[in-house]
Amino acid sequence: MAAHRKPRRSPVGGRTARTAFTLALAGAATATAFDGTGQAEPNLTPAQVRAKVAKLYQEAEEATEKYNGAREKATAAEQRLESLRDEAARKEEKLNTARETLGSMAAAQYRSSGLDPAVQLALSDDPDRYLDGAAFAERAGDRQSAAVTRVRGQLREIEQLRGAARVELTSLRTRQAELRTHKKTITGKLEAARRLLSGLTAAERSRIGGGTGGGGTGGRASRDATDGRDALQTPGTSTAAAPNSRAAEAVSYAYSKLGSPYVWGATGPNAFDCSGLVLASYRSAGVSLPRTTYAQIGAGQRVSRSELLPGDLVFFYSGITHVGLYIGNGQMIHAPNPSAPVRVAPIDQMPFAGATRVV
């Protein structure tokens, strides 16, 4: 079926153009001050830097989840667009065949001077074949009329498909514009955080790197979680307490990714953002989760903090912009931010917003 397609046209000008544009966009975003954060801020204490960096990371993560959602929608729109183009190409091939049939009929009529086939047969030198020939001519006329009807129907179908494809292309371009906006926000926030961190000593940066934001016992948690493998180095206790084998597998997978870098938009296998980590963890157990934190919190049964079991998804901040995988004993595995790899951390490190049990 796909072999009948015409050469594919990229809706955004081709892979090379997209790559060049993305690189240019990233460079421009990181080279430009964002929301006023590019100005030097002298005389900040490490605590003030930590607060500012935590806020920037939280804002970047919110933009990351919006980026993830827009990318998911863009991918779906592109798939629908390709499907419509495939179907249109197949119908165009059938249309061409029908047109060839009509062309053959028209050519035959032209060669016979346009006389009605019944008249031609009536004047035939072989009258014994007249009745049989007349019946054939009647059937031929019916076939020609049916062929014209089919061509008209196929033209309408193709035009409908092209109209649907135009709608999908508009949707795709809208999503791509959203991606560019969110990408600019993310890179701007992260660059601002990088500039703030560059003014600290290595020891001060390591203390900041452990947490994603304020609230609860954030300062203590950051010190306790400076190494992703400091606590609960083996998953045995957590997997044994999980409510089922799929939750246990998800926890086991998350343990295996401790120390992996945070990369916004990543879903593994070697790097993750926060929602990408829990998505990949459950994907390893054969469970499909939505891409974003906003959708993941509604993907299963809501549970209270007191009911948490290993494998539950735990969400943070009022905007539901961060998620981790609960592993028991008040701890989770999560992908914090670009300054910290996948690690174990207490769930009171950030403002708790809710939890979901997906299996």
Disulfide bonds with the S-S distance in Angstrom:
none
